[in-house]
Amino acid sequence: MADFFDDANKMDEDDDIIVLHNETTDKDEEFYHLATLDVDDKWYIVMKPVEKLEDISDDEVLIYEIVEDEDGNDTFAPIEDENQLEKVFNEFMAELEKYDDECGCCHGEYDHDGCNCNHDECEHDGCDCNRGGCHCGE
């Protein structure tokens, strides 16, 4: 899934960005909204920092449960149960694998994990593999 994190680093201003206030540093921090998942009849959000944060490595994501506060507003609550956190993360990874399978970059000819797609460079008409040295459209 490293390709996902590489692609996530190429997100632009049109992507869904959430601003959260960090009470420890008293600063607002921006996060890419990567997914909203329904797991066991509860909703979860998966995010990745827009800018590098010292306590979050490049290949990590943040996962919170979406809960309603007393005013009916959605808030993000930390997941205390490690088993539930792992379950939500595994569901997120499964969704990423579906995305990888649906991107069409390998046209069913190659294993996606070995195709080296970067989804930015291909110039062949009708080709969505978007990588230099493309094998399709020849």
N, C-alpha and C positions, 0 to 999 in steps of 0.2 A: 504494500500500500504506500510505499514511499513516493510513487508517482503522484498520488493525491496531494501529498504535502508539498511537492515541488510545484504542482499546478496551483495550489492554494496561495503560494507566494506570488503568483502572477495576477492575483485578483486586482480589479480596478475600482474606481469610484462608483461605478454603477452597481456594484455588489451590495448585498444587504449587510449593513453595518449597524451594530448595536453599541451604544455608549453606556458604560457602567461606571459608577463612582466607586473608587477604591477608598474605603474609609481609613485604611492604614496609612496610605500616602497622601490622602486628601486630594487626589487627582482623578479626573475623568480618563478612562481608558477605552479605546475602541476595539471591537471584536467583530470578526466576520461571522455571520450566522450561517453555519454549515448545514444544519439539519434540525428539524423538529420531528421527534419520534414518539409514537404511541407504543408503549411497552407495558404489558400487564394493566391495561386500562388507566395508565398514568401518562402524562405528557412530559417529555424531556427536550431540552435544547442543547445542541452541540455547537461550540464556538471555538474560534482560534484568534489569538491576538493579531491585530493589524500590524503593530510594531512589536519588536522584540521586547519581552519582559524578562527580567533577570530570574524570576522564580518559575518560568514556564519554558521548557526546552522547545526547539523548533518542531519536533515531531509529536508534541503533545496537544491535546484538545481539552477544553473545559466542558464538563457535562453537568447540567443542573436540572432538577425537577421543576416544572412550572406549576406553581400553586397559586391559589387566590388568597389575597389578604382580606381583612375584615371589610374593606370597601369594595370588594369584587374585582380588584386590579390584579393582573398577573404579576407574580414576583418569581425570582429564581432562588430555589432553596438547594443547599448542598445535599448530596446523597450520602447519608451516613452508613448505609449498609453496603459493604464492599462487594457482596455477591450481586446485589442489584446494580451497582455501578458497573461491574464486569458484564452483566447481562445487557445493559443498555449500550455499553461500548461495543460488544459483540454484534448487536443489532445494527449499530452504526457502520461497523466494518462490513457486515453483510450487504447493507444498502450501497456502500461504496463499490463492492464487487459487482453488484447489479449495474451500477453506473459504468464501471469499466467494461462490462460485457455489452452494454447498450451503446457505447460511444461509436461503434462502427469503424474504428480505426484499423482493424486487422481484417475486415471483410471476411471473417470466418476462416482465413487461411493460416493464421499464426496464433500462437498462444499469446494473449495480451500482455502477460508479464514479461515476455521477451521481445516485444515489438519496438520498444524505445520511442514511443510516441511522445511528442511534446505539444501537440495540438496548436502549433503556432506557425509552422513553416511551409506546409505543402501548398503548392500552387496549381495542382491539377484540377481541371474543371470536374465537378461532381465527386471529388474525393474529399472525404472528411477525416483522413488519417493525419493530415497536417504535420508532416515531419519531413525533414530533408532526406534525400535518398529514398524517397517513397517507391514502393514496389508496385503500386496500382496505377492505372491510367497510362501505362507505358504503351 
